[in-house]
Structure formats: C-alpha cells, structure tokens
Amino acid sequence: MEAGPGRLTDAARALAHVDLGQSEDFRSALRAVFVGRKEDLPVFEAAFDIYWSPPDPRVVAGGAIPGRPRPLPLPPDKARAWMQLLGLNTSRMPRETAEQPPASSSGYSAQELLRHKDFEDMTWQETEEVKRLLQQSPWRIAERKTRRLKAASRGSVDLRRTARHSIRTSGEMVTLMHRQRRLRRRPIVLLCDVSGSMEKYSRLLLIFAHAIARREDVETFVFSTRLTRITRMLRHRDLDRALHDVGQKVHDFSGGTRIGQALADFNRRWARRVLGHGAVVIVVSDGWDRGDPEELERGLARLHRMAHRLIWLNPLLGSEGYEPLTRGMQAALPHTDDFLASHNLQALDELGRLLAGLDRHKRPRSAGRLVTVEQKTDA
C-alpha cells in the first residue's frame, strides 16, 4: 500500500477531525486515507488489527515482525499467517518465536482442546472464546487471473508502454516494458441453513460468516422455509449489532427446511448477480430436507454448472459413524465438489486451507468427494 509523506500528512490531518477515543472513527479516518483500491482493504484491516490488537496474556510467545522490536500480541502461527497476508518475509522470523508454545502451557492446551470440541457441546464462555478466535482467523482466498493487465517486471511485452518510453531515447527501444494479468480474490457465496435441525450451529456459523465478510468479497444468504440475503447486515463491524440485525430481518429461524425451494429462489433471483468472476459457493446444511429431492437436485446441478467450486459443509459429518443417507444428502452429493465437516474450529481451518489452495489444484473429477477433518485437505 502507498504510504508516502503525502499520505501520512493527510492521515494526520484526518485524525484532527475525529474523536480519537472512538475506535471506529479512528479506523475509518485512516481507512479513507490509505485504502485507494478494493484490493487494499483486507491488507489495511490486517495491518490495523495486528498493530492495535491488545496483548493477549494467554499467549506464551508472540510473533515478531522482522525489522521491528515490537512483537505481535498473537500466537506465532497466527503471526506467521498475518505476515503472509501482508506479503512480509516469514523466513526472517526468529526461530524460537516461529515455533508453537509447548503443549504443557495451560493456555495453549485449552485452546487446542477448544479447537476440537463440537460446537453443540460448548458452554457460553467457550462460545465467546470461539467467537474471538474466528474474528482473528487470517482468511486468505485463492486468487484468479483477470482480463485486465498491469505493468510488471516480467511477462509479455507491452508495446504501447515500450514505444512511449522510447521517446526518451530518440525512438530507440532500449528498454522493453512488460505486463501481466491482474490478480483478484475469488468471491464467495455462502448459503447457510438456519432451520430447526441446525439451531445449535446457526449462531456460530453466522459468526464464521461475519469473520470472512470482514476481509473478503462475500455474499451471504440464510434459508429455512425461504431465502433471505443478509450480506449488508454482516458488513457491520460490530458483531453483536450485525447478529441483532439478522435476527430482526430473518423471520424463519428454527423453522422447517426446504433446501430445494431456497436454491431455486437463489438461482432465479440472485445467481446472475453474484456468481460472476469465478465465485466459490459454500452451502452449510445438515441435509435434512422436507421438500422435493428432485427440486434440490435440479437446483444444485444448475448451481454446480455456474460456480467455480461447490462446497457443502455438514456439521453432522464430524459425528462418529455418520453416513449421508438422508434424501437431501443423497440428492446433493453427486453435484458437490467437496463435502466437509463444520462442527468445530478445526473443521473450519480445513475449509480455510482448501479455499487458499483452490487455484493450485483442479476441480475434482468425481463430484461429492468426501473429506473429513482427519484427512489433509489437498484439494
């Protein structure tokens, strides 16, 4: 991001017009000055959260930014992930800070146990801790090449810039200018089931959606007996305010489940608007459906053709001995690229690794590929 003397001067002037005691005003003023492109927004948010995050007393050893004496108030693994998001060199991190805290540390052990605990079995205090961990998760979605070009040090020759640059040398093309395609993050479309059978997981999955929406281009919909778009509400920085607004607008929480009807509504009203630019579609549901299985199959087949990748998250997949034998799951699996669990933090981390590596691997040939949290996600 550009942060020259001009930007720093503008930032100092902007801060003189806001109340520095209001964190949101402080953040908004700096964001207005330093963020000039949409691609800069997640970088700014990451840098701001790192620098201004309060120290965590449970962290045994925090990460350190190369060239700066101030350590990050984050666990080393998260510090490394944030540095990768910001494009910093992680190889220069001190060896002792790059390693994880010893397993004997009570704070680290408690966090590890929490990451493997089912959302359904968590207490209120554990749910609050999970909410904090989800908000700190450094999500990074795979990038795709666009048709737009940018100046680069290598790549195809840019004849127009080369000819323009040759004016300085009396028409002699001494230096060849190059260009490459721009990279953009793939957009995400999240369809979350909030019916009665998903009641124990709905709140944490909405917190998960809010955490992604803070840093990525996400369109979020919830469904039970009907489909509701909640994208704008989840863009609110305050999580509690966002969830309150969702609760006010969505009137069919803990109702029946009609997945096929919701997908048909999405394909008819929203698919053309939000599935462009190689979008990744994530459906979160346990597959218990009261509607017509044929309607569900038709809706998923169309969605699968339009999306770059179709991922189905099922919280029941993490249960011992679970098999997708319901009519809904039997209709969905043939049109699903990846079938993942979503019952704990570890499962959501597996999803994060999958999303980060989408463009390094081809789309699975066989639909409905089953991936559990015990397997390494290489797709």
C-alpha atoms as one frame of an Amber mdcrd trajectory, in Angstrom:
protein
   0.000   0.000   0.000   1.157   3.536  -0.718   2.204   5.264   2.496   4.434
   8.131   1.408   4.812  11.569   3.061   1.679  12.836   1.312  -0.487  10.033
   2.696   0.988  10.431   6.186   0.249  14.157   6.134  -3.324  13.524   5.019
  -3.727  10.922   7.767  -2.547  13.365  10.436  -4.988  15.982   9.167  -7.845
  13.482   9.044  -7.259  12.397  12.650  -7.595  16.009  13.751 -11.258  15.925
  12.662 -12.336  12.790  14.568 -12.582  11.762  18.198  -9.514   9.611  18.848
 -11.346   7.921  21.702 -13.811   6.360  19.242 -12.077   3.331  17.729 -14.416
   3.077  14.735 -13.936   6.753  13.812 -10.183   6.352  14.196 -10.156   3.282
  11.930 -12.468   4.862   9.352 -10.338   8.002   9.079  -7.174   6.003   8.404
  -9.008   3.665   6.032 -10.307   6.609   3.989  -6.752   7.921   3.551  -4.738
   4.751   2.943  -7.181   2.494   1.054  -7.305   3.543  -2.576  -8.337   0.242
  -4.172 -10.630  -2.586  -3.198  -7.647  -4.958  -3.092  -6.019  -2.781  -0.385
  -8.909  -3.170   2.066  -8.011  -6.632   3.505  -4.343  -5.579   3.757  -5.280
  -2.452   5.703  -7.613  -4.386   8.010  -4.912  -6.977   8.720  -2.247  -4.360
   9.466  -4.609  -2.335  11.668  -5.747  -5.382  13.659  -2.157  -6.510  14.214
  -0.844  -3.139  15.395  -3.770  -2.146  17.617  -4.827  -5.531  18.992  -4.462
  -5.669  22.798  -1.827  -8.078  24.124  -3.205 -11.498  24.969  -1.913 -12.623
  28.388  -2.572 -16.255  27.469  -0.047 -16.114  24.633   3.232 -17.563  25.832
   5.402 -16.255  22.989   4.171 -13.832  20.385   5.421 -13.452  16.847   7.783
 -10.665  15.803   7.802  -8.573  12.637  11.261  -8.528  11.001  12.929  -5.159
  11.494  10.618  -4.100  14.348  11.248  -4.566  18.068   7.524  -4.766  18.888
   6.256  -8.380  18.960   2.812  -9.241  17.718   0.315  -9.949  20.523  -0.693
 -13.118  18.679   0.353 -16.770  18.783   3.285 -17.435  16.433   1.206 -19.479
  13.992  -1.315 -16.652  13.617   1.506 -14.091  13.403   3.008 -16.051  10.520
  -0.387 -16.250   8.776  -0.924 -12.491   9.122   2.555 -11.795   7.766   1.821
 -13.966   4.736  -1.385 -11.988   4.178   0.618  -8.737   4.294   3.302 -10.136
   1.980   6.082  -9.995   4.603   9.011 -12.421   4.664   8.290 -15.063   7.298
  11.675 -16.739   6.879  13.288 -13.947   8.927  11.170 -14.625  11.997  13.229
 -15.719  14.992  13.281 -19.480  15.221  12.076 -19.582  18.811   9.033 -17.380
  18.038   8.065 -19.295  14.920   7.540 -22.466  16.906   4.323 -23.182  18.754
   4.203 -22.883  22.553   4.881 -26.117  24.412   1.942 -28.421  24.935   2.414
 -28.101  28.690   1.217 -24.484  28.544  -2.237 -24.352  30.065  -3.408 -21.586
  27.701  -2.254 -23.372  24.588  -3.673 -26.732  25.682  -7.056 -25.194  26.485
  -7.171 -23.537  23.090  -6.241 -26.749  21.307  -8.954 -28.661  23.145 -11.428
 -25.937  22.214 -10.498 -26.202  18.535 -11.508 -29.873  18.504 -14.656 -29.520
  20.613 -18.031 -29.793  18.905 -19.962 -26.510  18.711 -23.015 -28.358  20.041
 -21.265 -29.210  23.350 -19.804 -25.772  24.108 -20.699 -23.623  27.080 -21.439
 -19.905  26.785 -17.871 -18.990  27.852 -16.400 -21.356  25.268 -18.670 -19.906
  22.601 -17.360 -16.420  23.403 -13.779 -17.683  23.086 -14.597 -19.291  19.730
 -16.086 -16.009  18.571 -12.787 -14.271  19.361 -10.761 -16.930  17.551 -12.967
 -16.749  14.463 -12.625 -12.975  14.304  -8.821 -13.301  14.432  -8.587 -16.045
  11.799  -6.441 -14.808   8.874  -8.580 -15.938   5.946  -6.974 -15.710   2.527
  -8.960 -16.826  -0.501  -7.246 -18.062  -3.658  -6.718 -15.514  -6.406  -7.627
 -15.745 -10.066  -6.179 -14.053 -13.139  -8.417 -11.359 -14.625  -8.509  -9.986
 -18.167  -7.155  -6.632 -17.031  -3.412  -6.087 -17.345  -0.900  -4.266 -15.164
   2.717  -3.177 -15.525   5.178  -5.823 -14.379   8.886  -6.641 -14.395   8.284
  -9.821 -16.406   5.664 -11.282 -18.681   4.506 -10.366 -22.179   5.975  -7.270
 -23.839   3.846  -4.132 -23.551   4.437  -2.495 -26.929   2.479   0.649 -26.114
   4.465   1.440 -22.966   7.694   0.412 -24.672   7.055   2.804 -27.569   6.074
   5.619 -25.210   9.185   5.042 -23.110  11.387   5.082 -26.233  10.635   8.795
 -26.720  13.244   9.482 -24.033  15.903   7.782 -26.170  15.006   9.371 -29.535
  12.810   6.481 -30.631  15.284   3.728 -29.805  13.618   0.860 -27.916  16.351
   0.382 -25.375  14.155  -0.985 -22.574  11.299  -3.431 -23.037   8.267  -2.893
 -20.828   6.249  -5.913 -19.658   2.740  -6.553 -18.429   0.836  -9.291 -16.633
  -2.748 -10.079 -15.816  -4.093  -8.643 -12.576  -4.952 -10.996  -9.735  -8.185
 -10.761  -7.757  -9.591 -12.784  -4.909 -12.354 -15.168  -5.839 -15.734 -14.046
  -4.483 -17.557 -16.344  -2.052 -21.287 -17.061  -1.909 -22.415 -18.549   1.412
 -25.808 -20.267   1.724 -26.454 -21.115   5.382 -29.237 -23.315   6.726 -30.874
 -21.804   9.859 -33.687 -24.344  10.254 -34.596 -26.127  13.480 -32.198 -29.022
  12.959 -29.313 -26.517  12.581 -30.288 -24.398  15.592 -27.292 -25.441  17.724
 -24.845 -24.475  14.973 -26.512 -21.466  13.319 -25.134 -18.731  15.590 -21.505
 -19.853  15.366 -21.778 -20.332  11.623 -23.108 -16.780  11.293 -20.133 -15.594
  13.373 -17.945 -17.510  10.933 -19.679 -15.754   8.008 -19.159 -12.364   9.675
 -15.447 -13.105  10.173 -14.985 -13.889   6.464 -17.103 -10.937   5.311 -14.797
  -8.516   7.150 -11.896  -9.324   4.820 -13.281 -10.982   1.706 -15.861 -10.373
  -1.006 -18.726 -12.470   0.401 -22.422 -12.691  -0.444 -24.323 -14.344   2.412
 -27.806 -15.868   2.356 -29.717 -17.814   5.005 -32.637 -20.132   4.410 -35.144
 -22.268   6.243 -38.551 -22.113   4.576 -37.447 -19.170   2.414 -34.263 -17.440
   1.265 -33.034 -14.159   2.818 -29.990 -12.097   1.803 -28.032 -10.785   4.827
 -24.863  -9.517   3.122 -25.259  -5.877   4.128 -26.022  -6.689   7.758 -22.881
  -8.820   8.151 -20.736  -5.961   6.849 -21.345  -4.107  10.114 -18.106  -4.170
  12.086 -19.792  -4.764  15.430 -20.661  -8.466  15.559 -23.462  -8.195  18.112
 -25.116  -5.418  16.130 -24.820  -7.467  12.933 -26.383 -10.565  14.522 -29.169
  -8.445  16.038 -29.991  -7.004  12.601 -30.025 -10.500  11.116 -32.418 -11.675
  13.806 -34.736  -8.738  13.079 -34.870  -9.420   9.338 -34.896 -13.233   9.208
 -38.293 -14.449  10.430 -37.955 -18.182   9.797 -35.152 -19.093  12.214 -35.534
 -22.645  13.566 -38.321 -23.404  11.107 -38.714 -26.175   8.570 -36.186 -26.914
   5.838 -36.852 -26.540   2.123 -33.395 -26.562   0.580 -34.556 -27.182  -2.977
 -37.015 -24.293  -2.883 -34.350 -21.964  -1.445 -31.855 -22.944  -4.169 -34.475
 -22.452  -6.863 -35.177 -18.966  -5.476 -31.445 -18.203  -5.405 -30.912 -19.392
  -8.987 -33.867 -17.360 -10.199 -33.203 -14.076  -8.368 -29.532 -13.889  -7.418
 -27.353 -16.308  -9.399 -26.659 -13.983 -12.309 -25.772 -11.131  -9.946 -23.378
 -12.863  -7.563 -21.890 -15.869  -9.366 -19.653 -13.955 -11.746 -15.842 -13.796
 -11.658 -15.349 -17.443 -10.704 -17.312 -17.454  -7.448 -16.976 -20.234  -4.883
 -20.317 -21.412  -3.451 -20.462 -22.812   0.092 -23.675 -24.496   1.244 -23.940
 -25.080   5.005 -26.649 -27.581   5.925 -27.189 -30.963   7.581 -29.210 -32.144
   4.576 -32.484 -32.700   6.431 -34.987 -31.513   3.830 -38.782 -31.597   3.813
 -39.038 -30.570   0.175 -38.825 -32.439  -3.102 -35.427 -34.166  -3.580 -35.728
 -33.754  -7.353 -36.105 -29.988  -6.937 -32.996 -29.970  -4.733 -31.053 -31.969
  -7.310 -32.072 -29.639 -10.138 -31.122 -26.557  -8.140 -27.709 -27.937  -7.174
 -26.988 -29.131 -10.708 -27.538 -25.623 -12.058 -25.539 -24.089  -9.208 -22.685
 -26.516  -9.841 -22.510 -25.504 -13.510 -22.367 -21.778 -12.720 -19.902 -21.851
  -9.800 -16.144 -22.295  -9.917 -16.414 -24.686  -6.961 -19.353 -26.020  -4.943
 -18.549 -26.942  -1.324 -21.054 -28.492   1.084 -20.432 -28.115   4.829 -22.301
 -30.517   7.096 -21.877 -30.257  10.901 -23.056 -33.865  11.303 -20.121 -35.169
   9.258 -17.889 -34.783  12.320 -20.075 -37.182  14.334 -18.789 -40.717  14.775
 -20.455 -43.194  12.462 -22.307 -40.578  10.438 -23.318 -41.531   6.894 -25.060
 -39.177   4.430 -28.152 -41.326   3.967 -30.890 -38.670   4.095 -32.778 -37.879
   0.892 -31.334 -34.382   0.813 -27.720 -35.501   1.041 -28.231 -38.332  -1.441
 -29.560 -35.777  -3.949 -26.798 -33.242  -3.184 -23.612 -35.323  -3.205 -23.479
 -36.042  -6.972 -23.345 -32.270  -7.617 -20.912 -31.339  -4.827 -17.179 -30.896
  -5.369 -16.174 -31.101  -1.706 -18.092 -32.493   1.268 -16.622 -31.179   4.531
 -17.461 -31.106   8.223 -18.220 -27.838  10.041 -18.751 -28.924  13.637 -15.667
 -27.321  15.232 -12.845 -24.843  14.679 -10.510 -27.490  13.296 -13.009 -28.266
  10.548 -13.297 -24.582   9.640  -9.488 -24.383   9.476  -9.578 -27.248   6.966
 -12.025 -25.190   4.918  -9.655 -22.214   5.072  -6.772 -24.280   3.720  -8.995
 -25.584   0.938 -10.072 -22.075  -0.104  -6.487 -20.800  -0.023  -5.314 -23.532
  -2.404  -8.182 -23.653  -4.899  -6.217 -22.362  -7.883  -3.291 -24.706  -7.252
  -5.478 -27.743  -7.859  -8.010 -28.684 -10.477 -11.677 -29.203  -9.782 -12.306
 -32.780  -8.597 -13.422 -35.038 -11.404 -15.768 -37.027  -9.185 -18.451 -34.945
  -7.528 -19.218 -35.420  -3.868 -15.633 -36.099  -2.806 -15.744 -36.846   0.916
 -13.125 -35.047   3.019 -13.115 -35.437   6.792 -11.212 -33.356   9.283  -8.779
 -36.197   9.919  -7.634 -36.127   6.297  -5.349 -33.486   4.915  -7.251 -31.238
   2.539  -5.163 -31.182  -0.630  -7.990 -30.164  -2.956
